[in-house]
Amino acid sequence: MNMVNKMKGELPLVSVILPAYNAEAFIIRTLQSIISQTYKNIEILVVDDGSQDKTAEIVESFAQKDRRISLFKQSNSGVASARNLAIENSKGEYIAPIDADDIWYPEKLEKQVQCMLMADQSVGLIYAWSVFIDEEDAIVGQYIPHHHLNVLSIEGEVYPAMLYTNFITNASVPLIRRVCFEKVGGYSSKFREQNAQGCEDWDIYLRIAEYYQFRVVPEFLIGYRQVKASMSNGCQTMEKSYNLVLADFRKKHPEIPAHIYHWAASSYYVHLAWKSRASGDYSSTLTWLYKSIKLDYSPLLLRPVYQCLIECLFKIAVEPITSLIWQDHHSWLQCREKFSYPKNRVAVSQLTTVSDIQNQMYQPYKLPLKPYARIMWQRWLKVLQLCRALSN
């Protein structure tokens, strides 16, 4: 079947796979975003991973109204097992994962399928860009990998770039050819078995990137939900997960220069530092920053790092006093938000629609002048040069 026939109406089936565990708070909005897609030739496979709330009941109510939805149940076995179960029962030529609290904007699948149909068989994965949304679906930020460095469209042979950073960002982004899973296997359950969940998506992207090229739809098509209650998830577990992935691929690809692994790990530790800071674990925040700087000096060129260090030291010093006023960190966060200055909310309040974000996308490129931005720009050039070298 050639592309012309497909574009005329014989469009491929897309299997949407949705793992869900105690997801009643957001799964209605997630399912609504899926069934509202402009691309209609889809099947939706939901796997209830041992939920103890009304997740299964909600999915069943949707399935009664839409025959494209199927519900599978398993005892709690983790997100990798749930996704693999959905893939095993799917029939689509393409697989589209989505998490149970994220949303897709209406043309997400249509534009990714069009991009895939225009590509040859060497392309295994199509991604797009994400916006960050809060509990009420309001856009609170955007993600483009190193937008300020003009690294907008990472395509082709992307393995070194994917090793450097997970530029796809989250599990709800890609459209993947089924043959990719036949080639590299499914999502790995070893992370859960070793109590090291967190990098299952990055792991599968890296394995696919070893054999297939990536393409991008340069638009914001995914809403990646940021839930305050989940900000305290275990960074120790995420570090273990990250180290497992890094160790595996470092053994498989000794041709990748060691400094790229160091840059990647340092950047990841900074990410863990911000998560620890958000959850109120200031001692761990200092530990993650130390590990980051030990591998790479570049974080020392960032002003927010020093602001974070001062804040953490201050919070640790006054914690004996504040603990008498606020019972936990979330109570402190609520108090801080209540009395925060309006100027801290302006940028967030302006980011209300996808089109608002889209209009900011293409900005005239300027050579980065600040030391940190200049260093990051130079590093990305080296990573992309390595990508091109591997493609030749």
KATA-V611870 format. One record per helix or strand of 3 or more residues. SS is the DSSP state (H for helix, E for strand). FROM is the first residue (numbers start at 1). TO is the last residue. If there is no record, write none. Layout:
# KATA-V611870
ss = (SS	SS)
from = (FROM	FROM)
to = (TO	TO)
This chain:
# KATA-V611870
ss = (H	E	H	E	H	E	H	E	H	E	E	H	H	E	H	H	H	E	H	H	H	H	H	H	H	H	H	H	H)
from = (3	14	27	42	55	69	79	94	108	123	139	147	159	175	178	190	200	213	228	235	258	282	297	303	329	342	346	354	371)
to = (8	20	35	49	65	74	88	97	117	133	143	149	164	177	184	193	209	225	230	252	279	295	301	322	338	344	350	359	391)
